[in-house]
């Protein structure tokens, strides 16, 4: 398509052809007005149309790129926010797990400390029991520890042991055969003591007493037998 070119025409040069001096002046005046209206019409070449179309396409592409960039930034922001929330949640869970682990270790440490204290207290009590039992001439300190009722024994805040004397003396009264007795002039209470026993007789009685004591540790029904044999052994030793 070719662009139409309009050039201004000097009508005075063609006045002779249009009637000369004696010609019609009206037709000469109307012709320039018609040409001016034609010159006011806008026309485009193909190159200009192509350029206009290319500019519009470029603007649309630019808008699309800007929109895509905004969407990408929004997506990145949302993803970063999601990661931040996950990280915050993970941190909270980690702190919770650490707190639970610390609490568990504290409980275990407290339990171990309690057991250690109880064990130490038990050693203190046993030492005190053995000391009192030894002063009362106990035959076997381990037997006293086994049979002694420790429910009334306690340790105060200052570490003092209370109730051991009473507990050991109560055991001695209930089971005198577990303690050595003082030998009197006439243990059997008779004015005419029997003949002196032989060494074998005393040894046999001691063995009988040991057997009875062993049975009594397993079965309390043998305690009476132990007491009887023990008194018999005391009497034999007094007659010797």
Steps between C-alpha positions, in 0.01 A plus 500: 500500500644833403448820689313768318691824494321832480689805388368857519412650159525865417175560316612837374729323257198335345270800500514539124390138451214545740351806312775762513410842602150467372443164655272395785655607828279271713630176357854615567428567870325166566778277373762577780240422777436153356872424487543602866234250618674225308834595657347467856427127455766277680643204311764237604749295310543124564828567686324739735224248570757228563683727742179585688411131527854412613487772768171366632632143507816620681288681761286189557809283536646747748178492704499120492865490615427743782197295606702175487776664706249614762347152516845345535590737784170425671560127468853539639366703791232242579757222479739689727218563748410131498862406562516751783189352661642149465830613650319667790295187558809280483675727749206477739495123469875487559470715812213284623703182446801651676281608791351153532847342482633738766200428723551126454869526588416711805251238619754222445766698687257566787409130512865397503575755773207366702621142464854602592372680809286204601798267455722728707235523771467122501875460550491750787210317665663158457823629650313637799307173543820295494659734754209466744469125439872454564475691828219262604713192418309385192612159375470593131469861387364398158221302669408812696484704177278235340249458781493851644181703448626826345161669461556722806854603400543833324760761410429867571596795282837526673588137427443367852369145529211453742328190635786248462550437875132428553477272194807291594392465865152395387660233280714382792196463723309309230794282390749474788680209336644745247704666777757366746364472854688565823589178681369485859604275789197277452338557164258208536386625843562167682687469827663178388643551151546201277832352416734687276425444131758365262651700215322281247166567668550876477615471139195295412272756665673784313447316173137441591461870575660597167263272310202642687613857431531426130147359496369795698632745238280326244206413724410702812333196656847372595576803717364331812723200434799729458427668834470166676822360354680824569402491869609137518839590352540783753426257781755250365767766481428617851541145634828449321 
